[in-house]
Amino acid sequence: MAVNSPLPISANLLPIAGVDLGYAEAGVRKADRKDLLVIKLAPEATVAGVFTQNRFCAAPVQICKAHLAQASTAAPIRALLINTGNANAGTGATGLAHANITCDALAKLMDCAPQQILPFSTGVILEPLPVDRIVAGLPLALDNLKSDNWLNAAEAIMTTDTQPKAASRRVTIAGKTVTMTGISKGAGMIRPNMATMLGFLAIDAAVAQPVLNVLVKQAAELSFNCITIDGDTSTNDSFMLIATGAGADPLRVDAVDSVEYAALAAAVIGIAQELAQMIIRDGEGATKFITITVEGGASVAECRQIAYSIGHSPLVKTAFFASDPNLGRILAAIGYAGVDDLDVSKLNLYLDDVWVAKDGGRNPDYREADGQRVMQQSEITVRVKLGRGDAAATIWTCDLSHDYVSINADYRS
């Protein structure tokens, strides 16, 4: 069960003008489960994405990048095609051919070019894609296209997730209403470098393609690139931002240096962070949601470096699972993070409201009972003050439990 993350309610997920979603049970890996999703877009929509930096990136990622690069006003992206159960990664030339076959099949059904389809896959790596099952499921997915199918869509992209992840927001910018709805999936193999992570966020504003390209990177950098469950970067990570411009009187954003862009970016980053944090809350076997903030750094990069060192430490994560205030493990993780000129005599460490380490050593006023009190909470904040600059960074992670091992040991069963 996800940590303090209620199930999304279908009625609360707002339709986005210019987006229809349809799903099917194609039997990609298991019978009787939603595992195929088509997201159909209005012709005026613009689409941008951020992808895994894993050198073994999956076949659909490679094709998706190529199709995005070819998109134009004359030949816009018309649909996203997503399957779960099989990652189509580590599959070589055959995997590329299979992904292209699925694009061709959907393009024929939609009367558009294959280059106007973006493919995505998630699931087991190194296994051939059951392309015939996916192609056979496409007509059913198209038959149930609906604008209010967001919850079904979120369920159709799950793998080891214990629950669907979806969110909606409505904001007013420059006197115009902007509606946004997104879904994400992921519970393990999570440390996006833009895990097995997918995210799709649609807004009904009209955003110029160059502006959307900037916005998707900015949003990813402050959301999906700030989460880790186990430090593993997947072969298939993708975060897609869709701006349909299909409303009756949509907000138009044509410049990054505009007031409208700043307001839209804040809203998009906010919902992207919500979707990213849902992944951490539903981490495989997770019982604690942990925020790690590093302040007073010489750069954002070194603050993140230290935060991730803490968030990736198996000793730190298992201590959180056990509610054991063995907090010297955090200091050790800071020390080996690789910031070679770090002066630890200036370092201060806090666990929520508890001042644990002062000027590089144990705070004389720290009492283990106070640390124990915080460690028993389901949500915990670790705050590190470096005393060497003005930079700061925050990441989100979870604990590491017995169930994480069990889930991954049984994943292919």
DRENVEXNU-774639 format. One line per 5 residues: number of its first residue (from 1); their letters; for each residue x, y, z of C-alpha. Coordinates in steps of 0.5 Angstrom, whole numbers, m for minus. Layout:
<recs>
NUM> A> X Y Z  ...
</recs>
This chain:
<recs>
1> MAVNS> 0 0 0  3 7 m2  5 11 4  0 17 5  m3 17 m2
6> PLPIS> m10 16 m3  m13 12 m9  m15 17 m15  m22 18 m16  m24 18 m23
11> ANLLP> m29 24 m23  m23 28 m20  m19 27 m26  m21 33 m31  m22 32 m38
16> IAGVD> m17 36 m43  m20 38 m49  m16 35 m55  m14 29 m51  m18 22 m52
21> LGYAE> m16 16 m48  m17 8 m50  m15 2 m47  m15 m6 m48  m13 m12 m45
26> AGVRK> m8 m15 m50  m5 m20 m46  2 m17 m47  5 m21 m41  m1 m23 m36
31> ADRKD> m9 m24 m38  m15 m20 m36  m11 m14 m34  m11 m7 m38  m4 m7 m41
36> LLVIK> m5 m3 m48  m6 5 m48  m8 9 m54  m8 17 m52  m10 21 m59
41> LAPEA> m9 28 m59  m12 34 m63  m8 36 m69  m6 42 m66  m3 39 m60
46> TVAGV> 5 40 m59  9 35 m56  15 35 m52  19 29 m48  25 28 m44
51> FTQNR> 28 21 m44  33 16 m40  40 17 m41  41 10 m40  46 8 m46
56> FCAAP> 41 1 m47  35 5 m48  29 1 m51  27 1 m58  21 5 m57
61> VQICK> 25 11 m54  29 11 m60  24 11 m64  20 16 m60  26 21 m60
66> AHLAQ> 26 20 m68  19 21 m69  19 27 m65  25 30 m69  21 29 m75
71> ASTAA> 14 32 m72  12 39 m76  5 43 m77  4 39 m83  5 32 m80
76> PIRAL> 4 33 m72  4 28 m67  m3 24 m67  m2 19 m62  2 16 m56
81> LINTG> 2 8 m56  4 5 m49  4 m2 m47  6 m5 m40  9 m12 m39
86> NANAG> 14 m12 m44  20 m6 m44  22 m8 m51  29 m6 m49  35 m10 m50
91> TGATG> 32 m13 m56  37 m10 m62  34 m10 m69  28 m14 m68  26 m10 m62
96> LAHAN> 26 m4 m67  22 m7 m72  17 m9 m67  16 m2 m65  16 0 m72
101> ITCDA> 10 m5 m73  6 m3 m68  7 5 m70  5 2 m77  m1 m1 m75
106> LAKLM> m4 4 m71  m3 9 m76  m7 5 m81  m13 5 m76  m12 13 m75
111> DCAPQ> m11 14 m82  m4 18 m81  3 17 m82  7 12 m77  12 18 m76
116> QILPF> 6 21 m72  5 16 m67  10 16 m61  11 9 m58  12 7 m50
121> STGVI> 14 0 m47  15 m2 m40  16 m8 m36  21 m14 m37  28 m13 m40
126> LEPLP> 31 m17 m45  25 m21 m48  21 m20 m55  15 m16 m55  9 m20 m57
131> VDRIV> 7 m15 m62  2 m19 m65  m2 m19 m59  m1 m11 m59  m3 m10 m66
136> AGLPL> m9 m15 m64  m11 m10 m58  m11 m4 m62  m18 m4 m65  m21 m5 m58
141> ALDNL> m17 1 m55  m19 6 m61  m27 3 m60  m27 6 m53  m23 12 m53
146> KSDNW> m26 17 m48  m24 24 m46  m25 22 m38  m21 15 m39  m15 18 m35
151> LNAAE> m16 13 m29  m17 7 m34  m11 10 m37  m7 10 m31  m8 3 m29
156> AIMTT> m6 1 m36  1 3 m35  2 0 m28  7 m6 m27  9 m7 m20
161> DTQPK> 5 m1 m18  0 m2 m12  m4 3 m15  m5 8 m20  m2 15 m20
166> AASRR> m6 21 m23  m7 28 m21  m11 34 m24  m11 42 m23  m14 48 m26
171> VTIAG> m11 55 m25  m12 62 m28  m7 65 m32  m7 72 m35  m15 71 m34
176> KTVTM> m15 65 m38  m17 58 m35  m12 52 m36  m13 45 m34  m8 40 m33
181> TGISK> m8 32 m32  m3 27 m32  m1 20 m30  5 17 m28  8 10 m27
186> GAGMI> 14 7 m23  15 3 m16  22 0 m17  28 1 m22  27 8 m20
191> RPNMA> 32 14 m21  30 18 m27  36 21 m31  33 25 m36  25 9 m27
196> TMLGF> 22 4 m30  18 10 m30  13 13 m35  10 20 m34  4 23 m39
201> LAIDA> 2 30 m37  m3 34 m42  m5 41 m41  m10 45 m46  m6 51 m47
206> AVAQP> m3 53 m53  5 53 m53  9 54 m58  14 48 m60  21 51 m58
211> VLNVL> 17 54 m51  15 47 m50  21 44 m51  24 48 m45  18 47 m41
216> VKQAA> 19 39 m41  26 40 m39  25 45 m33  19 41 m30  23 34 m31
221> ELSFN> 29 37 m27  25 39 m21  20 33 m21  22 26 m24  29 28 m24
226> CITID> 29 29 m16  27 22 m14  30 15 m13  28 9 m10  34 4 m11
231> GDTST> 38 8 m15  37 4 m22  36 8 m28  31 4 m33  32 3 m40
236> NDSFM> 25 6 m41  24 12 m37  20 18 m41  16 24 m39  12 27 m44
241> LIATG> 8 34 m44  3 35 m49  0 42 m50  m7 41 m54  m9 48 m55
246> AGADP> m16 45 m56  m20 49 m52  m25 55 m54  m20 60 m52  m14 57 m50
251> LRVDA> m8 61 m46  m2 62 m51  5 62 m49  10 64 m55  16 66 m51
256> VDSVE> 20 63 m45  21 70 m42  14 72 m41  10 73 m35  5 67 m38
261> YAALA> 11 62 m38  13 63 m31  6 62 m29  5 56 m33  12 53 m31
266> AAVIG> 10 54 m24  3 50 m25  6 45 m29  12 44 m24  7 43 m19
271> IAQEL> 3 37 m22  10 34 m24  12 34 m17  6 31 m15  6 25 m20
276> AQMII> 13 24 m18  12 24 m11  7 19 m12  12 14 m15  16 15 m9
281> RDGEG> 10 14 m4  9 7 m8  16 5 m8  17 m3 m8  16 m5 m1
286> ATKFI> 16 2 2  14 4 9  17 11 9  17 17 5  23 21 6
291> TITVE> 25 28 4  32 30 4  34 37 3  41 40 3  43 47 4
296> GGASV> 48 52 4  52 48 m2  57 51 m7  53 49 m12  46 46 m14
301> AECRQ> 50 40 m17  54 38 m10  47 39 m6  44 34 m10  50 29 m10
306> IAYSI> 50 29 m3  43 28 m2  43 22 m7  49 19 m3  44 19 3
311> GHSPL> 38 17 m1  42 11 m4  45 8 2  42 2 3  45 3 11
316> VKTAF> 41 9 11  35 6 8  34 0 12  35 4 18  29 8 16
321> FASDP> 25 2 15  27 m1 22  26 6 25  33 6 28  36 13 29
326> NLGRI> 43 10 27  44 17 24  51 16 24  50 13 17  47 19 14
331> LAAIG> 54 23 16  58 17 13  54 18 7  55 25 6  63 24 7
336> YAGVD> 63 19 2  59 23 m3  65 25 m7  65 33 m5  73 33 m4
341> DLDVS> 73 40 m1  68 39 4  69 42 11  65 37 15  67 42 21
346> KLNLY> 61 47 19  56 41 18  49 41 21  44 35 21  37 36 23
351> LDDVW> 32 30 23  25 34 22  25 39 28  31 35 32  38 38 31
356> VAKDG> 42 31 31  49 34 29  52 40 30  59 43 27  61 36 25
361> GRNPD> 60 32 31  54 30 35  50 36 38  51 36 46  43 37 46
366> YREAD> 41 31 42  37 25 45  36 19 42  29 19 44  28 25 40
371> GQRVM> 31 21 34  27 15 35  20 19 35  22 22 29  24 15 26
376> QQSEI> 17 12 27  14 17 23  11 15 16  14 22 13  21 24 15
381> TVRVK> 25 30 13  33 30 13  36 37 13  43 38 12  47 45 12
386> LGRGD> 53 45 9  56 52 11  59 53 4  55 57 0  47 59 m2
391> AAATI> 45 53 m6  40 48 m4  37 42 m7  31 37 m5  30 30 m7
396> WTCDL> 25 25 m5  26 17 m3  23 12 1  26 6 6  28 0 4
401> SHDYV> 24 m6 7  24 m14 6  19 m13 1  23 m10 m4  27 m16 m4
406> SINAD> 21 m20 m5  18 m16 m10  24 m16 m14  26 m23 m13  19 m25 m16
411> YRS> 18 m20 m21  18 m25 m27  14 m31 m24
</recs>
